[in-house]
């Protein structure tokens, strides 16, 4: 890759949703080398995103798979370094807060290749979360930092990071606007599951703080069963990590608790839009619930998306079984709604900023 052919290098895994709108814009004007670390190795969690979101197949798939954080990140560092030395990119673009994000940023920084971070400045202020460590370290070694909210810009300033910081908006909002139209044409998930719009609860669960702590997992699952016994239909697409842990619990589910395999992103959008209430520990799902104006119950004690809580659309309950059930049964839509996350043109804005800086 030469200076006369500007190049962009990408590293991500479950950041496929964030990648898609930016990738569409970048490929109009430059060469993109797409690298998939393989951190999500299950086909339902990986290949389906490339198909649904019309993302080109990766130029490289490192096939790292699962493992302890240090082991997984170490394997990524080696694989990414080999690719960077071969491709010699102008910059490395990373997304979010996964181990892939940190590995891509750290490898690039060691090789003196500029790093651009999409979704910079988010903070939960909980250093026990692996994601928090990843996002803090990535921000401190990035050249360009694309912040989804004013709060994110403020967080960076409080850490002394002001150069290269841009309030870009949220690329996931771009993705939602683009893909919900496709989803509503193609998805048959509501019919398949025999659901009635606004008459079911949608749940997701995948963070280590909930899946790896048996007490938390048991409390949350009990809450789901209690909601089912209270007459609520609970749809629960089960993440592979969660499935493994649930198999170790000797628990009987309820007929109203629909524990299904992971669904495609398009199916998930339709399930979210038509849900009565969403219960989740996913940051992305919290925002999508907000954009669809569906009340959200977050199974964490804190969130990076503070605007959703301050506006009343999102309530934090942690793994408290009683709170989960009470809030889920009583949640209603607030009277007002304002979108704090951009105008749906974030990908174009990011591409223009990259163009101005690197070519």
KAFENGI-V797114 format. One record per pair of residues at least 12 apart in sequence whose C-alpha atoms are under 10 Angstrom apart, sorted by sequence separation. I is the first residue (numbers start at 0). J is the second residue. If there is no record, write none. Layout:
# KAFENGI-V797114
I:J  I:J
This chain:
# KAFENGI-V797114
62:74  63:75  91:103  92:104  104:116  122:134  152:164  204:216  223:235  276:288  277:289  285:297  295:307  296:308  302:314  314:326  9:22  61:74  62:75  91:104  121:134  122:135  151:164  152:165  271:284  284:297  294:307  295:308  301:314  302:315  314:327  61:75  120:134  121:135  151:165  152:166  271:285  274:288  300:314  301:315  7:22  18:33  63:78  91:106  92:107  119:134  120:135  151:166  152:167  204:219  272:287  273:288  282:297  299:314  300:315  301:316  61:77  62:78  91:107  100:116  118:134  119:135  139:155  144:160  149:165  150:166  204:220  242:258  268:284  271:287  272:288  276:292  277:293  278:294  279:295  280:296  281:297  295:311  296:312  297:313  298:314  299:315  300:316  301:317  314:330  61:78  90:107  91:108  100:117  120:137  121:138  138:155  144:161  148:165  149:166  267:284  271:288  272:289  274:291  275:292  276:293  277:294  278:295  279:296  280:297  281:298  285:302  289:306  290:307  294:311  295:312  296:313  297:314  298:315  299:316  300:317  313:330  7:25  60:78  61:79  90:108  116:134  119:137  120:138  144:162  145:163  146:164  147:165  148:166  149:167  242:260  271:289  272:290  273:291  275:293  276:294  277:295  278:296  279:297  280:298  281:299  285:303  286:304  289:307  294:312  295:313  296:314  297:315  298:316  299:317  300:318  312:330  6:25  7:26  59:78  60:79  88:107  119:138  120:139  139:158  141:160  143:162  144:163  145:164  146:165  147:166  148:167  149:168  268:287  271:290  272:291  274:293  275:294  276:295  277:296  278:297  279:298  280:299  285:304  288:307  289:308  293:312  294:313  295:314  296:315  297:316  298:317  299:318  300:319  312:331  313:332  6:26  15:35  59:79  79:99  83:103  96:116  118:138  119:139  135:155  138:158  139:159  142:162  143:163  144:164  145:165  146:166  147:167  148:168  233:253  237:257  267:287  268:288  271:291  272:292  273:293  274:294  275:295  276:296  277:297  278:298  279:299  280:300  282:302  286:306  292:312  293:313  294:314  295:315  296:316  297:317  298:318  299:319  311:331  312:332  313:333  14:35  33:54  35:56  36:57  61:82  90:111  91:112  92:113  93:114  94:115  95:116  96:117  116:137  117:138  139:160  141:162  142:163  143:164  144:165  145:166  146:167  147:168  148:169  202:223  232:253  233:254  234:255  235:256  236:257  237:258  238:259  239:260  271:292  272:293  280:301  281:302  282:303  283:304  286:307  289:310  296:317  297:318  298:319  311:332  312:333  6:28  7:29  8:30  9:31  10:32  11:33  12:34  13:35  33:55  34:56  35:57  37:59  38:60  40:62  76:98  80:102  90:112  91:113  92:114  93:115  94:116  95:117  96:118  115:137  116:138  119:141  138:160  141:163  142:164  143:165  144:166  145:167  146:168  147:169  232:254  233:255  234:256  235:257  236:258  237:259  238:260  239:261  269:291  271:293  280:302  282:304  285:307  289:311  290:312  298:320  311:333  312:334  5:28  6:29  7:30  8:31  9:32  10:33  11:34  12:35  13:36  33:56  34:57  35:58  36:59  37:60  38:61  39:62  40:63  41:64  59:82  75:98  76:99  79:102  80:103  83:106  84:107  87:110  89:112  90:113  91:114  92:115  93:116  94:117  95:118  96:119  114:137  115:138  135:158  141:164  144:167  145:168  146:169  147:170  200:223  232:255  233:256  234:257  235:258  236:259  237:260  238:261  268:291  285:308  289:312  310:333  311:334  312:335  4:28  5:29  6:30  7:31  8:32  9:33  10:34  11:35  12:36  13:37  31:55  33:57  34:58  35:59  36:60  37:61  38:62  39:63  40:64  58:82  75:99  78:102  79:103  83:107  88:112  89:113  90:114  91:115  92:116  93:117  94:118  95:119  114:138  116:140  119:143  120:144  145:169  146:170  147:171  228:252  231:255  232:256  233:257  234:258  235:259  236:260  237:261  238:262  288:312  289:313  298:322  310:334  311:335  312:336  4:29  5:30  6:31  7:32  8:33  9:34  10:35  11:36  12:37  13:38  32:57  33:58  34:59  35:60  36:61  37:62  38:63  39:64  40:65  72:97  73:98  75:100  76:101  77:102  78:103  79:104  80:105  81:106  87:112  88:113  89:114  90:115  91:116  92:117  93:118  94:119  95:120  96:121  115:140  116:141  119:144  120:145  121:146  145:170  147:172  216:241  220:245  227:252  228:253  230:255  231:256  232:257  233:258  234:259  235:260  236:261  237:262  288:313  298:323  310:335  311:336  4:30  5:31  6:32  7:33  8:34  9:35  10:36  11:37  12:38  13:39  31:57  32:58  33:59  34:60  35:61  36:62  37:63  38:64  39:65  72:98  75:101  76:102  79:105  80:106  84:110  93:119  95:121  114:140  115:141  116:142  117:143  118:144  119:145  120:146  121:147  138:164  200:226  224:250  227:253  228:254  229:255  235:261  236:262  286:312  296:322  297:323  310:336  11:38  12:39  31:58  32:59  33:60  34:61  35:62  36:63  37:64  38:65  71:98  72:99  75:102  76:103  79:106  80:107  83:110  113:140  114:141  115:142  116:143  117:144  118:145  119:146  120:147  121:148  200:227  217:244  224:251  225:252  226:253  227:254  228:255  285:312  286:313  296:323  310:337  11:39  12:40  35:63  36:64  37:65  38:66  71:99  72:100  74:102  75:103  76:104  78:106  79:107  113:141  114:142  115:143  116:144  117:145  118:146  119:147  120:148  122:150  199:227  210:238  216:244  217:245  224:252  225:253  227:255  228:256  285:313  296:324  310:338  15:44  19:48  69:98  72:101  73:102  76:105  77:106  80:109  83:112  101:130  104:133  108:137  112:141  113:142  114:143  115:144  116:145  117:146  118:147  119:148  120:149  121:150  122:151  211:240  216:245  221:250  223:252  224:253  226:255  227:256  307:336  310:339  0:30  15:45  19:49  23:53  68:98  72:102  76:106  80:110  100:130  112:142  113:143  114:144  115:145  116:146  117:147  118:148  120:150  121:151  210:240  211:241  220:250  221:251  223:253  224:254  226:256  227:257  296:326  307:337  13:44  14:45  15:46  22:53  23:54  71:102  72:103  75:106  76:107  98:129  101:132  102:133  105:136  109:140  120:151  121:152  199:230  200:231  201:232  202:233  203:234  204:235  210:241  213:244  217:248  221:252  224:255  225:256  236:267  295:326  296:327  306:337  307:338  12:44  13:45  16:48  20:52  22:54  23:55  97:129  98:130  101:133  104:136  105:137  108:140  119:151  120:152  121:153  122:154  199:231  200:232  201:233  202:234  203:235  204:236  205:237  206:238  209:241  210:242  212:244  213:245  216:248  220:252  223:255  224:256  294:326  295:327  306:338  307:339  12:45  15:48  16:49  19:52  20:53  22:55  38:71  96:129  97:130  100:133  101:134  104:137  107:140  108:141  118:151  119:152  120:153  121:154  122:155  198:231  199:232  200:233  201:234  202:235  203:236  204:237  205:238  207:240  210:243  211:244  217:250  223:256  294:327  306:339  14:48  15:49  18:52  19:53  20:54  38:72  96:130  97:131  98:132  99:133  100:134  101:135  103:137  104:138  107:141  108:142  120:154  121:155  198:232  199:233  200:234  201:235  202:236  203:237  204:238  205:239  206:240  207:241  210:244  213:247  296:330  306:340  13:48  16:51  19:54  36:71  95:130  96:131  97:132  98:133  101:136  102:137  104:139  105:140  119:154  120:155  198:233  199:234  200:235  201:236  202:237  203:238  205:240  206:241  210:245  213:248  278:313  280:315  295:330  12:48  16:52  18:54  19:55  36:72  63:99  96:132  97:133  98:134  100:136  101:137  104:140  105:141  119:155  120:156  204:240  205:241  220:256  234:270  277:313  278:314  279:315  294:330  295:331  304:340  15:52  38:75  96:133  97:134  100:137  101:138  104:141  195:232  204:241  205:242  278:315  280:317  293:330  294:331  295:332  16:54  36:74  37:75  95:133  96:134  120:158  194:232  203:241  204:242  278:316  280:318  293:331  294:332  15:54  36:75  95:134  96:135  101:140  293:332  294:333  36:76  94:134  96:136  120:160  194:234  234:274  292:332  293:333  96:137  233:274  292:333  36:78  95:137  96:138  192:234  36:79  94:137  233:276  234:277  235:278  292:335  35:79  93:137  120:164  233:277  235:279  292:336  34:79  119:164  233:278  278:323  119:165  290:336  10:57  119:166  289:336  290:337  9:57  12:60  34:82  93:141  115:163  116:164  118:166  119:167  278:326  289:337  290:338  9:58  10:59  92:141  118:167  278:327  289:338  290:339  10:60  32:82  91:141  117:167  118:168  276:326  277:327  290:340  91:142  92:143  94:145  117:168  118:169  276:327  90:142  117:169  118:170  275:327  276:328  117:170  118:171  275:328  276:329  277:330  32:86  276:330  286:340  202:257  223:278  275:330  276:331  32:88  199:255  200:256  201:257  202:258  275:331  276:332  31:88  275:332  30:88  203:261  32:91  33:92  38:97  38:98  38:99  68:129  36:98  37:99  36:99  35:99  36:100  192:257  36:102  201:267  36:103  192:259  202:270  10:79  34:103  201:270  202:271  200:270  201:271  199:270  200:271  201:272  209:280  201:273  202:274  208:280  196:269  197:270  200:273  201:274  206:279  207:280  8:82  18:92  188:262  196:270  197:271  199:273  200:274  201:275  202:276  203:277  204:278  205:279  206:280  8:83  18:93  188:263  196:271  197:272  198:273  199:274  200:275  201:276  202:277  203:278  204:279  205:280  206:281  17:93  18:94  130:206  194:270  196:272  197:273  198:274  199:275  200:276  201:277  202:278  203:279  204:280  205:281  17:94  129:206  186:263  188:265  189:266  196:273  197:274  198:275  199:276  200:277  201:278  202:279  203:280  204:281  8:86  16:94  17:95  128:206  129:207  186:264  187:265  188:266  195:273  196:274  197:275  198:276  199:277  200:278  201:279  202:280  203:281  7:86  8:87  9:88  14:93  15:94  128:207  129:208  186:265  187:266  188:267  194:273  195:274  196:275  197:276  202:281  219:298  6:86  7:87  8:88  14:94  128:208  185:265  186:266  189:269  194:274  195:275  6:87  7:88  8:89  9:90  10:91  11:92  13:94  14:95  127:208  182:263  184:265  185:266  186:267  188:269  189:270  203:284  6:88  7:89  8:90  9:91  10:92  11:93  12:94  13:95  14:96  182:264  183:265  186:268  187:269  188:270  202:284  5:88  6:89  7:90  8:91  9:92  10:93  11:94  12:95  14:97  182:265  183:266  186:269  215:298  5:89  6:90  7:91  8:92  9:93  10:94  11:95  13:97  181:265  182:266  185:269  186:270  189:273  0:85  1:86  4:89  5:90  6:91  7:92  8:93  9:94  11:96  12:97  14:99  179:264  180:265  182:267  183:268  0:86  1:87  2:88  11:97  12:98  13:99  14:100  178:264  179:265  182:268  183:269  0:87  1:88  2:89  11:98  12:99  178:265  179:266  182:269  0:88  1:89  11:99  12:100  179:267  180:268  0:89  10:99  11:100  175:264  179:268  180:269  183:272  209:298  10:100  11:101  175:265  178:268  179:269  208:298  209:299  9:100  10:101  11:102  208:299  10:102  11:103  206:298  10:103  175:268  179:272  202:295  204:297  206:299  9:103  10:104  201:295  202:296  203:297  204:298  8:103  200:295  202:297  203:298  225:320  229:324  21:117  197:293  202:298  222:318  225:321  231:327  222:319  223:320  226:323  231:328  219:317  220:318  222:320  225:323  226:324  8:107  18:117  218:317  219:318  221:320  222:321  225:324  226:325  229:328  17:117  218:318  219:319  220:320  221:321  222:322  223:323  224:324  17:118  217:318  218:319  219:320  222:323  223:324  226:327  215:317  216:318  218:320  219:321  221:323  222:324  226:328  215:318  217:320  218:321  221:324  222:325  214:318  215:319  219:323  223:327  215:320  218:323  219:324  222:327  8:114  9:115  209:317  208:317  209:318  208:318  172:283  171:283  175:287  172:286  176:290  171:286  172:287  175:290  171:287  175:291  169:286  172:290  52:174  52:177  52:178  51:178  200:327  200:328  52:181  51:181  51:182  21:170  20:170  19:170  20:171  17:169  18:170  19:171  20:172  21:173  151:303  17:170  18:171  20:173  21:174  150:303  151:304  16:170  17:171  19:173  20:174  150:304  16:171  17:172  19:174  20:175  150:305  16:172  17:173  18:174  148:304  150:306  14:171  16:173  17:174  20:177  147:304  148:305  149:306  16:174  17:175  20:178  148:306  16:175  16:178  172:338  177:343  173:340  176:343  172:340  173:341  175:343  171:340  172:341  173:342  174:343  169:339  170:340  171:341  172:342  173:343  174:344  168:339  169:340  170:341  172:343  173:344  174:345  131:303  168:340  169:341  170:342  171:343  172:344  173:345  174:346  167:340  168:341  169:342  170:343  172:345  173:346  166:340  167:341  168:342  169:343  170:344  171:345  172:346  173:347  65:240  125:300  166:341  167:342  168:343  169:344  170:345  171:346  125:301  168:344  169:345  170:346  123:300  124:301  125:302  167:344  168:345  169:346  170:347  123:301  124:302  125:303  167:345  168:346  170:348  122:301  123:302  124:303  166:345  167:346  170:349  122:302  123:303  167:347  168:348  121:302  122:303  123:304  167:348  168:349  121:303  122:304  123:305  166:348  167:349  120:303  121:304  122:305  165:348  166:349  121:305  165:349  167:352  165:352  150:339  163:352  149:339  148:339  149:340  147:339  148:340  147:340  148:341  163:356  44:238  146:340  147:341  43:238  44:239  43:239  41:238  41:239  147:345  40:239  39:239  145:345  145:348  145:349  144:349  143:349  145:352  143:352  143:353  52:263  51:263  52:264  50:263  51:264  52:265  143:356  51:265  142:356  47:262  48:263  51:266  47:263  48:264  43:260  44:261  46:263  47:264  48:265  43:261  44:262  45:263  47:265  42:261  43:262  44:263  41:261  43:263  44:264  43:264  117:346  117:349  115:349  115:353  113:357  16:264  15:264  92:353  90:353  17:283  16:283  90:357  89:357  89:358  25:346  29:350  24:346  25:347  28:350  20:343  21:344  23:346  24:347  27:350  20:344  21:345  22:346  23:347  24:348  25:349  26:350  20:345  21:346  22:347  24:349  25:350  29:354  20:346  21:347  24:350  25:351  28:354  19:346  20:347  21:348  23:350  24:351  18:346  21:349  22:350  25:353  17:346  21:350  25:354  29:358  7:353  5:354  7:357  6:357  5:357  6:358  5:358  4:358  2:357  3:358  2:358
